[in-house]
Amino acid sequence: TVTYGDNQSVTVTKVSDATMVYVNQRFCELVDMSNDTLVGSKVRPLFPTLTPDWYDYAYRSAILGEKVVAHGYYPEAKSELNITVNQVISPGYCAFTYIVPEDFDAEEMGASPSKG
């Protein structure tokens, strides 16, 4: 259950979408989109190929307060990514930190290298 500032409580059982509140320049470069395009936008329409795992990570972190560490290939970033997800600000919010492994070979995965 998440309680907001107006004392309204909501029971959340899964995350089916999310809104981007902040992105840094490196993330914009990684996904080849502008800050203006990303901030305030829903995740699902921008990144339709995200697996259910991504939404599970968001739920476990934002709602349950767990720290989630994962690794996988993300077509939107054309890269393998190490991911850490932590609850931030208050329940209902989380931050995804993405790191491109140094030994990642984009050409081996059939993708062009990410910027940076």
Biotite code that builds the C-alpha atoms (Angstrom):
import biotite.structure as struc

atoms = struc.array([
    struc.Atom([0.000, 0.000, 0.000], chain_id="A", res_id=1, res_name="THR", atom_name="CA", element="C"),
    struc.Atom([1.313, 3.425, -0.976], chain_id="A", res_id=2, res_name="VAL", atom_name="CA", element="C"),
    struc.Atom([0.114, 6.471, 0.964], chain_id="A", res_id=3, res_name="THR", atom_name="CA", element="C"),
    struc.Atom([0.417, 9.825, -0.748], chain_id="A", res_id=4, res_name="TYR", atom_name="CA", element="C"),
    struc.Atom([0.696, 13.297, 0.820], chain_id="A", res_id=5, res_name="GLY", atom_name="CA", element="C"),
    struc.Atom([-3.067, 13.790, 0.794], chain_id="A", res_id=6, res_name="ASP", atom_name="CA", element="C"),
    struc.Atom([-3.409, 10.683, 3.020], chain_id="A", res_id=7, res_name="ASN", atom_name="CA", element="C"),
    struc.Atom([-4.959, 8.653, 0.228], chain_id="A", res_id=8, res_name="GLN", atom_name="CA", element="C"),
    struc.Atom([-3.779, 5.052, 0.136], chain_id="A", res_id=9, res_name="SER", atom_name="CA", element="C"),
    struc.Atom([-3.580, 2.880, -2.933], chain_id="A", res_id=10, res_name="VAL", atom_name="CA", element="C"),
    struc.Atom([-2.788, -0.827, -2.948], chain_id="A", res_id=11, res_name="THR", atom_name="CA", element="C"),
    struc.Atom([-0.545, -1.646, -5.877], chain_id="A", res_id=12, res_name="VAL", atom_name="CA", element="C"),
    struc.Atom([-0.165, -5.257, -6.994], chain_id="A", res_id=13, res_name="THR", atom_name="CA", element="C"),
    struc.Atom([1.798, -4.713, -10.204], chain_id="A", res_id=14, res_name="LYS", atom_name="CA", element="C"),
    struc.Atom([3.249, -1.981, -12.379], chain_id="A", res_id=15, res_name="VAL", atom_name="CA", element="C"),
    struc.Atom([1.910, -1.878, -15.938], chain_id="A", res_id=16, res_name="SER", atom_name="CA", element="C"),
    struc.Atom([3.403, 1.474, -16.964], chain_id="A", res_id=17, res_name="ASP", atom_name="CA", element="C"),
    struc.Atom([5.436, 4.294, -15.487], chain_id="A", res_id=18, res_name="ALA", atom_name="CA", element="C"),
    struc.Atom([6.121, 7.971, -16.117], chain_id="A", res_id=19, res_name="THR", atom_name="CA", element="C"),
    struc.Atom([9.659, 9.232, -16.550], chain_id="A", res_id=20, res_name="MET", atom_name="CA", element="C"),
    struc.Atom([10.353, 12.022, -14.081], chain_id="A", res_id=21, res_name="VAL", atom_name="CA", element="C"),
    struc.Atom([14.084, 12.520, -14.700], chain_id="A", res_id=22, res_name="TYR", atom_name="CA", element="C"),
    struc.Atom([16.670, 11.244, -17.184], chain_id="A", res_id=23, res_name="VAL", atom_name="CA", element="C"),
    struc.Atom([20.308, 12.229, -17.531], chain_id="A", res_id=24, res_name="ASN", atom_name="CA", element="C"),
    struc.Atom([22.085, 13.108, -20.776], chain_id="A", res_id=25, res_name="GLN", atom_name="CA", element="C"),
    struc.Atom([23.846, 9.746, -20.976], chain_id="A", res_id=26, res_name="ARG", atom_name="CA", element="C"),
    struc.Atom([20.493, 7.907, -20.927], chain_id="A", res_id=27, res_name="PHE", atom_name="CA", element="C"),
    struc.Atom([19.199, 10.197, -23.683], chain_id="A", res_id=28, res_name="CYS", atom_name="CA", element="C"),
    struc.Atom([22.246, 9.274, -25.760], chain_id="A", res_id=29, res_name="GLU", atom_name="CA", element="C"),
    struc.Atom([21.882, 5.577, -24.954], chain_id="A", res_id=30, res_name="LEU", atom_name="CA", element="C"),
    struc.Atom([18.300, 5.441, -26.270], chain_id="A", res_id=31, res_name="VAL", atom_name="CA", element="C"),
    struc.Atom([18.797, 8.171, -28.908], chain_id="A", res_id=32, res_name="ASP", atom_name="CA", element="C"),
    struc.Atom([15.954, 10.380, -27.623], chain_id="A", res_id=33, res_name="MET", atom_name="CA", element="C"),
    struc.Atom([15.871, 13.910, -26.237], chain_id="A", res_id=34, res_name="SER", atom_name="CA", element="C"),
    struc.Atom([15.221, 14.881, -22.631], chain_id="A", res_id=35, res_name="ASN", atom_name="CA", element="C"),
    struc.Atom([12.095, 16.712, -23.796], chain_id="A", res_id=36, res_name="ASP", atom_name="CA", element="C"),
    struc.Atom([10.789, 13.525, -25.417], chain_id="A", res_id=37, res_name="THR", atom_name="CA", element="C"),
    struc.Atom([11.474, 11.363, -22.375], chain_id="A", res_id=38, res_name="LEU", atom_name="CA", element="C"),
    struc.Atom([10.604, 13.419, -19.278], chain_id="A", res_id=39, res_name="VAL", atom_name="CA", element="C"),
    struc.Atom([6.893, 13.321, -18.527], chain_id="A", res_id=40, res_name="GLY", atom_name="CA", element="C"),
    struc.Atom([6.299, 10.484, -20.996], chain_id="A", res_id=41, res_name="SER", atom_name="CA", element="C"),
    struc.Atom([4.912, 7.046, -20.276], chain_id="A", res_id=42, res_name="LYS", atom_name="CA", element="C"),
    struc.Atom([7.476, 4.264, -20.560], chain_id="A", res_id=43, res_name="VAL", atom_name="CA", element="C"),
    struc.Atom([5.384, 1.650, -22.406], chain_id="A", res_id=44, res_name="ARG", atom_name="CA", element="C"),
    struc.Atom([4.735, 3.652, -25.627], chain_id="A", res_id=45, res_name="PRO", atom_name="CA", element="C"),
    struc.Atom([8.375, 4.778, -25.837], chain_id="A", res_id=46, res_name="LEU", atom_name="CA", element="C"),
    struc.Atom([9.859, 1.358, -25.094], chain_id="A", res_id=47, res_name="PHE", atom_name="CA", element="C"),
    struc.Atom([7.289, -1.235, -26.233], chain_id="A", res_id=48, res_name="PRO", atom_name="CA", element="C"),
    struc.Atom([9.767, -4.125, -26.231], chain_id="A", res_id=49, res_name="THR", atom_name="CA", element="C"),
    struc.Atom([10.534, -3.938, -22.507], chain_id="A", res_id=50, res_name="LEU", atom_name="CA", element="C"),
    struc.Atom([9.938, -7.336, -20.962], chain_id="A", res_id=51, res_name="THR", atom_name="CA", element="C"),
    struc.Atom([7.596, -7.974, -18.041], chain_id="A", res_id=52, res_name="PRO", atom_name="CA", element="C"),
    struc.Atom([10.753, -8.240, -15.912], chain_id="A", res_id=53, res_name="ASP", atom_name="CA", element="C"),
    struc.Atom([11.309, -4.470, -16.245], chain_id="A", res_id=54, res_name="TRP", atom_name="CA", element="C"),
    struc.Atom([7.866, -3.779, -14.796], chain_id="A", res_id=55, res_name="TYR", atom_name="CA", element="C"),
    struc.Atom([8.482, -6.358, -12.061], chain_id="A", res_id=56, res_name="ASP", atom_name="CA", element="C"),
    struc.Atom([11.716, -4.553, -11.139], chain_id="A", res_id=57, res_name="TYR", atom_name="CA", element="C"),
    struc.Atom([9.797, -1.267, -10.942], chain_id="A", res_id=58, res_name="ALA", atom_name="CA", element="C"),
    struc.Atom([7.132, -2.851, -8.725], chain_id="A", res_id=59, res_name="TYR", atom_name="CA", element="C"),
    struc.Atom([9.604, -4.564, -6.409], chain_id="A", res_id=60, res_name="ARG", atom_name="CA", element="C"),
    struc.Atom([11.613, -1.380, -5.995], chain_id="A", res_id=61, res_name="SER", atom_name="CA", element="C"),
    struc.Atom([9.006, 1.404, -6.025], chain_id="A", res_id=62, res_name="ALA", atom_name="CA", element="C"),
    struc.Atom([6.318, -0.438, -4.071], chain_id="A", res_id=63, res_name="ILE", atom_name="CA", element="C"),
    struc.Atom([8.091, -3.092, -1.981], chain_id="A", res_id=64, res_name="LEU", atom_name="CA", element="C"),
    struc.Atom([11.274, -1.055, -1.362], chain_id="A", res_id=65, res_name="GLY", atom_name="CA", element="C"),
    struc.Atom([13.616, -3.783, -2.624], chain_id="A", res_id=66, res_name="GLU", atom_name="CA", element="C"),
    struc.Atom([16.947, -3.071, -4.290], chain_id="A", res_id=67, res_name="LYS", atom_name="CA", element="C"),
    struc.Atom([16.925, -4.955, -7.608], chain_id="A", res_id=68, res_name="VAL", atom_name="CA", element="C"),
    struc.Atom([20.088, -5.853, -9.527], chain_id="A", res_id=69, res_name="VAL", atom_name="CA", element="C"),
    struc.Atom([19.762, -7.391, -12.991], chain_id="A", res_id=70, res_name="ALA", atom_name="CA", element="C"),
    struc.Atom([21.518, -7.810, -16.339], chain_id="A", res_id=71, res_name="HIS", atom_name="CA", element="C"),
    struc.Atom([20.156, -8.208, -19.840], chain_id="A", res_id=72, res_name="GLY", atom_name="CA", element="C"),
    struc.Atom([20.131, -7.117, -23.456], chain_id="A", res_id=73, res_name="TYR", atom_name="CA", element="C"),
    struc.Atom([17.921, -4.099, -24.144], chain_id="A", res_id=74, res_name="TYR", atom_name="CA", element="C"),
    struc.Atom([17.130, -3.441, -27.825], chain_id="A", res_id=75, res_name="PRO", atom_name="CA", element="C"),
    struc.Atom([16.158, 0.174, -27.082], chain_id="A", res_id=76, res_name="GLU", atom_name="CA", element="C"),
    struc.Atom([19.718, 0.830, -25.936], chain_id="A", res_id=77, res_name="ALA", atom_name="CA", element="C"),
    struc.Atom([21.247, -1.562, -28.495], chain_id="A", res_id=78, res_name="LYS", atom_name="CA", element="C"),
    struc.Atom([23.256, -2.915, -25.604], chain_id="A", res_id=79, res_name="SER", atom_name="CA", element="C"),
    struc.Atom([23.549, -5.279, -22.728], chain_id="A", res_id=80, res_name="GLU", atom_name="CA", element="C"),
    struc.Atom([22.993, -3.377, -19.508], chain_id="A", res_id=81, res_name="LEU", atom_name="CA", element="C"),
    struc.Atom([23.706, -3.901, -15.854], chain_id="A", res_id=82, res_name="ASN", atom_name="CA", element="C"),
    struc.Atom([20.708, -2.504, -13.995], chain_id="A", res_id=83, res_name="ILE", atom_name="CA", element="C"),
    struc.Atom([20.214, -1.393, -10.417], chain_id="A", res_id=84, res_name="THR", atom_name="CA", element="C"),
    struc.Atom([16.769, -0.241, -9.279], chain_id="A", res_id=85, res_name="VAL", atom_name="CA", element="C"),
    struc.Atom([16.198, 1.532, -5.965], chain_id="A", res_id=86, res_name="ASN", atom_name="CA", element="C"),
    struc.Atom([13.222, 3.179, -4.326], chain_id="A", res_id=87, res_name="GLN", atom_name="CA", element="C"),
    struc.Atom([13.695, 6.972, -4.226], chain_id="A", res_id=88, res_name="VAL", atom_name="CA", element="C"),
    struc.Atom([11.858, 9.948, -2.749], chain_id="A", res_id=89, res_name="ILE", atom_name="CA", element="C"),
    struc.Atom([8.978, 7.872, -1.303], chain_id="A", res_id=90, res_name="SER", atom_name="CA", element="C"),
    struc.Atom([7.045, 4.669, -1.993], chain_id="A", res_id=91, res_name="PRO", atom_name="CA", element="C"),
    struc.Atom([5.759, 4.696, -5.550], chain_id="A", res_id=92, res_name="GLY", atom_name="CA", element="C"),
    struc.Atom([8.977, 6.086, -7.038], chain_id="A", res_id=93, res_name="TYR", atom_name="CA", element="C"),
    struc.Atom([12.119, 4.300, -8.160], chain_id="A", res_id=94, res_name="CYS", atom_name="CA", element="C"),
    struc.Atom([15.298, 5.046, -10.058], chain_id="A", res_id=95, res_name="ALA", atom_name="CA", element="C"),
    struc.Atom([16.799, 2.760, -12.694], chain_id="A", res_id=96, res_name="PHE", atom_name="CA", element="C"),
    struc.Atom([20.569, 3.009, -13.079], chain_id="A", res_id=97, res_name="THR", atom_name="CA", element="C"),
    struc.Atom([21.888, 1.516, -16.311], chain_id="A", res_id=98, res_name="TYR", atom_name="CA", element="C"),
    struc.Atom([25.542, 0.677, -16.929], chain_id="A", res_id=99, res_name="ILE", atom_name="CA", element="C"),
    struc.Atom([26.906, -0.640, -20.221], chain_id="A", res_id=100, res_name="VAL", atom_name="CA", element="C"),
    struc.Atom([29.403, -3.417, -19.406], chain_id="A", res_id=101, res_name="PRO", atom_name="CA", element="C"),
    struc.Atom([32.883, -2.586, -20.666], chain_id="A", res_id=102, res_name="GLU", atom_name="CA", element="C"),
    struc.Atom([33.214, -5.936, -22.412], chain_id="A", res_id=103, res_name="ASP", atom_name="CA", element="C"),
    struc.Atom([29.948, -5.605, -24.362], chain_id="A", res_id=104, res_name="PHE", atom_name="CA", element="C"),
    struc.Atom([30.356, -6.107, -28.118], chain_id="A", res_id=105, res_name="ASP", atom_name="CA", element="C"),
    struc.Atom([27.348, -4.605, -29.918], chain_id="A", res_id=106, res_name="ALA", atom_name="CA", element="C"),
    struc.Atom([28.365, -6.026, -33.297], chain_id="A", res_id=107, res_name="GLU", atom_name="CA", element="C"),
    struc.Atom([28.393, -9.519, -31.802], chain_id="A", res_id=108, res_name="GLU", atom_name="CA", element="C"),
    struc.Atom([24.759, -8.988, -30.770], chain_id="A", res_id=109, res_name="MET", atom_name="CA", element="C"),
    struc.Atom([23.849, -7.733, -34.254], chain_id="A", res_id=110, res_name="GLY", atom_name="CA", element="C"),
    struc.Atom([23.431, -4.095, -33.190], chain_id="A", res_id=111, res_name="ALA", atom_name="CA", element="C"),
    struc.Atom([25.347, -0.942, -33.842], chain_id="A", res_id=112, res_name="SER", atom_name="CA", element="C"),
    struc.Atom([27.356, 0.328, -30.875], chain_id="A", res_id=113, res_name="PRO", atom_name="CA", element="C"),
    struc.Atom([25.648, 2.747, -28.517], chain_id="A", res_id=114, res_name="SER", atom_name="CA", element="C"),
    struc.Atom([26.902, 6.322, -28.320], chain_id="A", res_id=115, res_name="LYS", atom_name="CA", element="C"),
    struc.Atom([29.225, 7.417, -25.579], chain_id="A", res_id=116, res_name="GLY", atom_name="CA", element="C"),
])
